[in-house]
């Protein structure tokens, strides 16, 4: 529960930063269609937006009676906003489609496929003609003829008129969509007083997003609501965690939950408010507080939890701002930042591996105090000074973890089976270090010894310019001594070495 409480706190913090107005009930589920480019992004590679303003009689109407296209313009992404990340989330009203093969979208925002270096104008025209079919099937059709027979957001015939206007504008759009170095979005909106009106300002598109979000989140439980596991409010829980965590699924109903999809709400029910906060907390942790450890596709989510009375949230918010700002600014040294936190914090860690649309959960470590990381930091640098006294620099804990992973992976054999076994061992070792759990060092030493005959017979390994074989062996010895020292100090939060 500590991990979930930390996500709720993270979601609350970012909710306090929102000024979402009419979108307050859905803001936690909004995403950016593309990352905001940084100041150092090459101007020739900055994403651009093809803004298509639909021609309508009444922009406030639901449904919209679309007569065609008013204008097509090109703009830099995200736009000239004072607060780019916040305003872009509201105005684009975007979240990625629920799957590759669904025939509906939450938003009237289309990602163009890669041009793959295509510069020939005629070929770009042909490609856009194909894109029109994708836009129709993935976005437009459901606005006029919803699959669930609900009220439409476009009047009858609107899609046909939009498509006719698109086909008449192929040459113009192909000239805008012509740079193979850039990413492009096509966004449907309206025009008012010579200003482009984004989807998040249009009642029909907001209505569509709400409707689709509700359909996507609802569970087959009827009106039989349960108590929320998070906030404990009675008879309000109508959401489950499978829409938040991709590794939390109900694809095996024979085991859980009791042979029937109708019982899934009894597994871990949460209310709409807590679900939104959990979703926001997880998405912000993924974006801001996750680190790589030198293993392909493996990431560690770091979720802070502030210990204290939530009634005094102003004080806790200030503490969280400090950590959040550090998390954004020092993406590569989040672990180093943890060592500087006080006892007001506890940290939770999720070890995940992403494989396309799937996410595998390897380990979860909860309730780790900052003092534990100060112990790891002190033990490593003490051992390093013993082995390499000529080096007077102090390594950050982030660098230490990546080095441990690299050294252990250097022991792996060549077969896929050996690589898979070592991969699991490395992840578990790092998780055990975080969890203050005993580490089995002798088995790792036996693996190292078994690899030595092959390594010492390889002249390239022995005489490598940067990291010679002798140096690598000395570092492995230092690693094993560090792990032995760590095991000896398991019961101590901090170590005075």
C-alpha positions in Angstrom: 0.0 0.0 0.0 2.9 2.4 0.5 3.6 2.4 -3.2 0.0 3.3 -4.0 -0.1 5.9 -1.3 3.0 7.5 -2.8 1.3 7.5 -6.3 -1.8 9.1 -4.8 0.4 11.8 -3.2 2.3 12.4 -6.5 -1.1 12.6 -8.3 -2.4 15.1 -5.7 0.7 17.3 -6.1 0.4 17.6 -9.8 -3.3 18.1 -9.5 -2.6 21.1 -7.3 -0.6 22.6 -10.2 -3.5 22.2 -12.6 -5.9 25.0 -13.5 -8.0 22.8 -15.7 -11.4 24.5 -15.3 -14.0 22.5 -17.2 -11.5 19.7 -17.8 -10.9 19.1 -14.1 -12.7 15.7 -14.1 -10.5 14.3 -17.0 -7.2 16.2 -16.7 -5.5 13.3 -14.9 -5.9 11.1 -18.0 -4.7 13.7 -20.6 -1.3 13.2 -22.3 0.9 15.1 -24.6 0.7 13.9 -28.2 4.5 14.5 -28.5 7.2 15.5 -26.0 7.8 19.2 -25.7 11.0 20.0 -27.6 13.8 21.5 -25.5 15.6 24.7 -26.1 18.6 22.8 -27.5 16.4 21.0 -30.1 17.6 21.5 -33.6 15.2 24.0 -35.2 15.1 21.8 -38.3 13.9 18.8 -36.2 11.2 20.5 -34.1 7.8 18.9 -34.5 5.1 20.8 -36.4 1.3 20.7 -36.4 -1.0 20.8 -39.4 -4.0 22.6 -38.0 -7.3 21.9 -39.8 -10.1 24.2 -38.9 -13.5 22.7 -39.7 -16.2 24.9 -41.2 -19.3 24.9 -38.8 -22.2 27.1 -38.3 -22.2 26.9 -34.4 -18.9 26.0 -32.7 -20.7 25.5 -29.4 -23.1 22.9 -30.8 -23.1 19.3 -29.9 -23.2 17.6 -32.4 -21.2 19.8 -34.8 -22.7 20.3 -38.2 -19.5 20.2 -40.3 -19.8 21.7 -43.8 -16.2 21.3 -44.8 -12.8 22.8 -44.0 -12.4 26.5 -43.2 -8.6 26.7 -43.3 -5.4 24.6 -43.1 -2.3 26.2 -41.4 1.1 25.0 -40.2 2.5 25.8 -36.7 5.4 24.8 -34.6 4.5 22.3 -31.8 3.2 22.7 -29.2 2.4 26.4 -29.9 3.1 29.8 -28.5 2.0 28.9 -24.9 3.1 30.6 -21.7 3.1 27.2 -20.0 3.7 24.8 -22.9 3.4 21.5 -21.1 0.3 22.4 -19.1 -1.5 24.3 -21.8 -0.7 21.7 -24.5 -2.2 18.9 -22.3 -5.5 20.9 -22.0 -5.8 22.2 -25.5 -4.8 19.1 -27.5 -7.2 17.0 -25.4 -5.1 14.0 -26.3 -4.5 10.5 -25.0 -3.1 7.7 -27.1 -5.6 5.2 -28.6 -6.6 2.2 -26.6 -4.9 -0.2 -29.0 -3.5 -0.5 -32.5 -6.6 -2.1 -33.9 -9.4 -0.1 -32.4 -11.6 1.9 -34.7 -12.0 5.0 -32.5 -9.9 7.6 -30.8 -10.2 9.8 -27.7 -9.1 12.8 -29.6 -9.2 14.4 -33.1 -5.4 14.3 -33.2 -3.6 12.2 -35.8 0.1 11.2 -35.8 1.5 11.0 -39.3 3.5 8.0 -40.3 7.2 8.5 -40.9 8.0 9.9 -44.3 11.1 7.7 -44.4 13.2 10.3 -46.2 10.6 10.9 -48.9 11.0 14.3 -50.6 9.2 13.7 -53.9 6.0 15.8 -53.8 4.0 13.4 -55.9 4.8 10.5 -53.6 4.0 12.5 -50.5 0.6 13.3 -52.1 0.0 9.6 -52.5 1.0 8.9 -48.9 -1.4 11.5 -47.6 -4.2 10.0 -49.7 -3.6 6.8 -47.7 -3.5 8.7 -44.4 -7.0 10.1 -45.2 -8.3 6.5 -45.0 -6.6 6.0 -41.6 -8.0 9.3 -40.3 -11.5 8.3 -41.4 -11.3 4.8 -39.8 -9.4 5.7 -36.6 -11.0 9.1 -35.8 -13.8 10.5 -37.9 -16.3 7.6 -38.4 -16.9 7.2 -34.7 -17.7 10.9 -34.2 -20.6 10.5 -36.6 -21.6 6.8 -36.1 -20.5 5.7 -32.6 -20.1 1.9 -32.3 -22.0 1.9 -29.0 -25.0 3.7 -30.5 -24.6 6.7 -28.2 -25.3 10.3 -29.3 -22.9 11.4 -32.1 -20.6 14.5 -32.0 -21.0 15.1 -35.7 -24.2 15.4 -37.7 -25.0 13.0 -40.5 -23.0 13.6 -43.6 -20.2 15.6 -41.8 -17.6 13.0 -42.3 -18.3 12.7 -46.0 -18.0 16.5 -46.4 -14.7 16.5 -44.4 -13.2 13.7 -46.6 -14.2 15.6 -49.7 -12.5 18.7 -48.4 -9.4 16.6 -47.5 -9.1 15.1 -51.0 -9.4 18.6 -52.4 -6.6 19.7 -50.2 -4.1 16.9 -50.8 -1.7 19.1 -52.7 -1.7 21.8 -49.9 -1.2 19.4 -47.1 1.5 17.5 -48.9 3.4 20.8 -49.2 3.1 21.3 -45.4 4.0 17.7 -44.6 7.2 17.5 -46.6 10.2 17.4 -44.2 11.5 13.8 -43.4 13.4 15.1 -40.4 10.4 16.3 -38.5 7.4 14.7 -36.6 4.0 15.9 -37.7 0.6 16.0 -36.1 -2.7 16.8 -37.8 -5.2 18.4 -35.4 -8.9 19.0 -36.1 -10.3 22.2 -34.6 -12.2 25.3 -35.4 -11.5 28.9 -36.3 -12.8 31.9 -34.4 -11.8 35.6 -34.8 -8.8 34.5 -37.0 -7.6 32.2 -34.2 -7.3 28.4 -34.3 -9.5 26.8 -31.6 -8.0 23.6 -30.2 -10.0 20.4 -29.4 -9.8 21.2 -25.6 -11.8 24.4 -26.3 -14.6 22.7 -28.3 -17.7 21.3 -26.4 -18.3 18.5 -29.0 -14.7 17.1 -28.7 -14.7 17.4 -24.9 -18.0 15.5 -24.8 -16.5 12.8 -27.0 -13.4 12.5 -24.9 -15.5 12.1 -21.7 -17.7 9.5 -23.3 -14.8 7.4 -24.6 -12.9 7.7 -21.3 -15.9 6.4 -19.4 -16.4 3.5 -21.7 -12.7 2.6 -21.5 -12.6 2.7 -17.7 -15.9 1.1 -16.8 -16.0 -2.5 -15.4 -18.7 -5.1 -15.9 -20.2 -4.8 -12.4 -23.5 -3.0 -13.0 -24.3 -0.7 -10.1 -22.8 -3.0 -7.4 -20.1 -0.6 -6.1 -17.8 -1.5 -3.2 -15.7 0.3 -0.6 -12.7 2.1 -2.0 -9.5 0.4 -0.9 -7.5 3.7 -0.9 -9.8 6.3 0.7 -12.1 3.8 2.5 -15.3 5.6 1.3 -18.2 3.1 1.3 -20.0 2.0 -1.9 -18.1 4.3 -4.3 -15.5 2.0 -5.9 -16.2 1.4 -9.6 -12.7 1.2 -11.0 -9.8 -1.3 -11.0 -6.1 -1.0 -11.5 -5.7 -2.8 -14.8 -6.0 0.5 -16.7 -3.2 2.0 -14.7 -0.7 -0.8 -14.6 -0.2 -2.8 -17.7 1.1 -5.7 -15.7 -2.2 -5.8 -13.6 -4.5 -7.6 -16.0 -7.6 -9.9 -15.9 -6.6 -12.0 -18.8 -6.7 -15.3 -16.7 -10.3 -15.3 -15.3 -10.0 -19.0 -14.5 -7.5 -18.1 -11.7 -8.6 -14.6 -10.8 -11.2 -13.4 -10.3 -13.2 -16.6 -9.7 -14.1 -17.6 -13.2 -16.1 -14.5 -14.1 -15.3 -11.0 -15.4 -18.2 -9.7 -13.4 -16.3 -10.3 -10.2 -13.2 -8.2 -11.1 -14.3 -5.3 -9.0 -13.9 -7.4 -5.9 -10.1 -7.8 -6.5 -8.9 -4.3 -5.7 -11.7 -1.7 -6.1 -11.0 2.0 -6.1 -13.2 5.0 -6.6 -13.1 7.4 -9.5 -11.2 10.1 -7.6 -8.5 7.8 -6.3 -8.2 6.1 -9.7 -7.6 9.4 -11.4 -4.9 10.3 -8.8 -3.2 6.9 -9.1 -3.2 7.2 -12.9 -1.8 10.7 -12.8 0.8 9.7 -10.2 2.0 6.7 -12.2 2.2 8.7 -15.5 4.2 11.5 -13.7 6.5 8.9 -12.1 7.1 7.3 -15.4 7.9 10.6 -17.0 9.9 12.3 -14.2 11.1 9.8 -11.7 12.2 6.7 -13.6 15.8 5.7 -14.3 17.7 3.3 -16.5 20.3 1.0 -15.0 22.1 -0.1 -18.1 19.9 -3.0 -19.1 17.9 -2.9 -22.3 14.2 -2.0 -21.7 14.5 -2.2 -17.9 13.5 0.9 -15.9 13.1 1.6 -12.2 10.2 3.8 -11.1 11.0 5.9 -8.1 7.9 6.9 -6.1 8.3 9.2 -3.1 6.0 9.1 -0.2 5.9 12.0 2.3 5.3 10.9 5.9 3.0 13.2 7.8 -0.5 14.4 8.3 -2.2 15.0 5.0 -4.3 17.7 6.7 -1.1 19.8 6.7 -0.7 19.3 2.9 0.8 22.8 2.4 3.9 21.8 4.3 4.1 18.5 2.6 3.6 20.1 -0.8 6.7 22.3 -0.3 8.8 19.2 0.5 7.4 17.5 -2.6 8.1 20.5 -4.8 11.8 20.3 -3.7 12.0 16.6 -4.7 9.9 17.0 -7.9 12.0 19.9 -9.2 15.2 17.9 -8.5 13.7 15.0 -10.3 13.0 17.0 -13.4 16.3 18.9 -13.4 18.6 15.9 -12.4 17.1 13.1 -14.4 20.4 11.1 -14.3 21.1 11.4 -10.6 17.8 10.8 -8.9 19.4 8.2 -6.5 22.0 10.8 -5.5 19.2 13.2 -4.7 17.5 10.6 -2.5 20.6 10.4 -0.3 20.0 14.1 0.5 16.4 13.7 1.6 15.3 13.7 5.3 13.3 11.3 7.4 10.1 12.9 6.1 10.4 10.7 3.0 10.0 7.0 2.3 10.7 5.7 -1.2 9.2 2.9 -3.2 10.6 1.2 -6.3 9.1 -0.6 -9.2 11.4 -2.7 -11.4 9.8 -3.0 -14.9 10.7 -4.2 -18.3 8.8 -2.9 -21.4 8.3 -5.0 -24.4 6.3 -3.2 -27.0 2.8 -2.7 -25.5 3.5 -5.1 -22.6 5.1 -4.2 -19.3 6.6 -7.0 -17.1 6.9 -6.4 -13.4 10.1 -7.9 -12.0 10.2 -6.6 -8.4 8.7 -4.1 -6.1 10.6 -2.6 -3.1 8.6 -0.5 -0.6 9.3 1.8 2.3 13.0 2.5 1.9 14.3 5.4 4.0 16.9 7.9 2.5 19.4 6.8 5.2 19.6 3.3 3.6 20.9 4.9 0.4 23.4 7.0 2.3 24.7 3.6 3.7 25.1 2.2 0.1 26.8 5.4 -1.0 29.3 5.4 1.9 30.1 1.6 1.6 30.8 1.8 -2.1 33.0 4.9 -2.0 34.9 3.5 1.1 35.6 0.2 -0.8 36.5 2.1 -3.9 39.0 4.2 -2.0 40.7 1.0 -0.6 41.1 -0.5 -4.1 41.9 2.7 -6.1 43.4 5.2 -3.6 44.9 7.3 -6.4 41.3 8.3 -7.3 40.0 11.1 -5.1 36.6 11.6 -6.8 33.3 10.4 -5.2 30.9 8.5 -7.4 27.2 9.2 -7.3 24.9 6.4 -6.4 23.3 6.5 -9.9 26.7 5.8 -11.4 27.4 3.1 -8.9 24.2 1.1 -9.8 25.0 1.3 -13.5 28.6 0.1 -12.9 27.4 -2.8 -10.8 25.0 -3.8 -13.6 27.8 -3.5 -16.2 30.3 -5.5 -14.2 27.9 -8.4 -13.6 26.7 -8.4 -17.2 30.3 -8.8 -18.3 30.2 -12.3 -16.7 27.3 -13.6 -18.9 27.8 -16.4 -21.3 26.9 -16.4 -24.9 23.7 -18.5 -25.0 20.3 -16.9 -24.7 19.6 -19.0 -21.7 22.7 -17.8 -19.9 21.8 -14.2 -20.7 18.3 -14.6 -19.4 19.4 -16.1 -16.1 22.1 -13.4 -15.5 19.5 -10.7 -16.4 17.2 -12.0 -13.7 20.1 -12.3 -11.2 21.2 -8.7 -11.8 17.7 -7.3 -11.4 17.2 -9.2 -8.2 20.6 -8.2 -6.8 19.9 -4.5 -7.4 16.4 -4.9 -5.9 17.9 -6.7 -2.8 20.4 -3.8 -2.4 17.5 -1.4 -2.4 15.4 -3.5 0.0 18.2 -4.0 2.6 18.1 -7.7 1.9 20.9 -10.3 2.1 22.8 -10.8 -1.2 24.2 -14.2 -2.2 27.8 -13.2 -3.1 29.4 -16.6 -3.4 27.3 -17.7 -6.3 28.4 -14.6 -8.2 32.0 -15.3 -7.5 31.7 -18.9 -8.8 30.2 -17.5 -12.0 33.2 -15.1 -12.3 35.7 -17.9 -11.7 34.1 -20.1 -14.3 34.4 -17.3 -16.9 38.1 -16.6 -16.1 39.7 -19.3 -18.3 37.9 -18.0 -21.4 38.6 -14.3 -20.6 42.3 -14.6 -19.9 42.8 -16.5 -23.2 41.3 -13.5 -25.1 44.1 -11.0 -25.9 41.6 -8.3 -26.8 40.1 -8.6 -23.3 43.5 -8.6 -21.6 44.9 -5.7 -23.5 41.9 -3.4 -24.0 43.0 0.2 -24.0 40.5 1.7 -21.7 39.5 -1.2 -19.4 42.2 -3.9 -19.5 41.5 -7.4 -18.2 43.5 -6.8 -15.1 41.6 -3.6 -14.3 38.2 -5.3 -14.8 39.2 -8.2 -12.5 40.3 -5.7 -9.8 36.9 -3.9 -10.1 35.1 -7.3 -9.8 37.1 -8.0 -6.7 36.1 -4.5 -5.3 32.4 -5.3 -6.2 32.5 -8.6 -4.2 34.1 -6.9 -1.2 31.5 -4.2 -1.4 28.7 -6.8 -1.3 30.3 -8.6 1.6 30.6 -5.3 3.5 26.9 -4.6 2.6 25.8 -7.9 4.1 27.8 -7.2 7.3 25.9 -3.9 7.7 22.4 -5.1 6.9 21.0 -4.0 10.3 22.5 -0.6 10.2 20.8 2.3 8.5 23.9 4.4 8.2 27.5 3.4 8.3 30.4 5.4 9.7 33.4 4.0 7.8 
